[in-house]
Amino acid sequence: MQIVERVRLGHDPTIPVQIDYVDLCGWVFGSLTIGLLMERYVVRAQQ
């Protein structure tokens, strides 16, 4: 959670931590989704 604290302090110390958790979950979900789509695309391309 140190990274979240650094990002929060870097942007604005007054922003609640809860918003960072939403952004973090959204970023992770987006990354996983893009990763799965890319993996499927690469597998289809190789076949």
N, C-alpha and C positions, 0 to 999 in steps of 0.2 A: 504493500500500500504506500510505500515511500514515493513511488513514481506518481501516484495520484496526488499526493500532498505537494510534490514539486510542481506538477502541472497546475494545481489549484492556486498555489502561491504565485506561480509565474504569471498566470492570467489576471486573477483578481482575488485578493485574500478575503473579500466579502462574499464571494460566491459559496453557497452551501455545498457540502461534500456530496449530498444526495444527487445533485445535478451531474457531478463527475461520475458517479456510479452509473447513471443512465447513459451518459456518453460512452463510458468504458464498455458497458454491456452492448451498446449499439455498435461500437467499433469492432468488438470481438465477434459479434453476430455477423456483421458485414464482411469481416475478413474470412470467417469460416464459409459463408455463402459464396464469396468470390473464389475461395480456394476450391470448394467442391465443384463449382461451375468450370473453373479452369482445368481441374483434374479430369472431369468428364470430357471436356473439349479436347484435351491432349490425348486421352485414351481413344476417342473417336478418330482423331487425326492419324494416330499411329496405326489404327486398324484400316 
